[in-house]
Amino acid sequence: MNFDYTDKTRDLIARVEAFMAAHVYPAERERHEFVIDQNNLWQEWPGLEPLKARAKAEGLWNLFLPHEYGHWSPGLTNLEYAPLAEIMGRVPWSSEVFNCSAPDTGNMEVLAKYGSPEQQQSWLKPLLAGEIRSAYVMTEPQVASSDATNLEMSITADGEDYVINGRKWWISNFMHPQCTVLLVMGKTDFDAPRHLQHSTIIVPKDTPGVTVVRHQRVFGSLNSPGGECELRFDDVRVPRENLILGEGRGFEIAQGRLGPGRIHHCMRSIGQAQRALEIMARRVENRVAFGRKLSDQSSIRQDVARSFCEVEMARLLTLKAADRMDRFGNKDARDLIAAIKVIAPQMAQTVADRAIQSHGGMGVSDDTPVAEFFTLNRFLRLADGPDEVHMSQLGKQKITEYNAMNAY
């Protein structure tokens, strides 16, 4: 592995750090107060669009798309983008400033890799321009969606259209005022082999028959402006040309979407953990209890030291996964991708928890971002598939691999 970045990448890192320091950190409190105000529910903070325009003008835009996407991409590898994602992750909403936020990143990758020219013209180009946003519609309330073969939403051919029926939930970003398009996964053939039953189709958000059943809270928060929703699709009719790649290709598309996206999630988690560690270190150096600074307490020093070790290990493992993906592809790197998906959010949750503890009552408030980091990463341990699924697949792969080796 060679993590010696080029001058171009080092320059981008410095420019993103400078942008964050000049424009994002100073706006953090203002944006937070706006989005938690119930009078502003499902509205985006007015300061976001000017920041997006500034980032775009400075060439800090769509940095996430790997170089293999050709003219759609700024030319970075996964390894080169990783430190940029970490910097953005330090302020969870800041990725949108650079048009690098989920779920749009994954949806743009799908459309860039698998979309038809017409689909790219209609949806990819405005997404890349930051003019619209999107949602990925997969999980369902009536089945264990951690096993995606369980998904039951029907996508039925009818003349020149497909008709969609079913329920979905935990659909992030649906309520965002700029969310215009949905990428929906469902079954086109209930009798095909398990991994060939599903397809992915484009559904404009305003299509008749798409209904919000309820707004779902995450740890008590509605997460405005994007939110999470339970949705119902009743005879939702879209043209046949909205199907992506072809019938039965849903799992192929989903796997192609997940590799780079998991690198992004993990590096953002590492950014949050690193920032929580820095906040904790400053707190314990400036707080006195029982006549001594907290930083003089052995247990506190151990918490800081352990956190440093864990952040560094997770970062190196994630960079190794990104490097493997760049060199050999997502399939070859699937063991490392599974490992980072388990390790990074667990680590970030743990480091944030230590930071909360060092702050006492202040730690569970919104006076610092550490409580938000804790809940985000606890949620992330489910959002991209539960830890148990990743560990089960990783364990199966390693058992097979090691049993195929010569024993010594």
Disulfide bonds with the S-S distance in Angstrom:
none
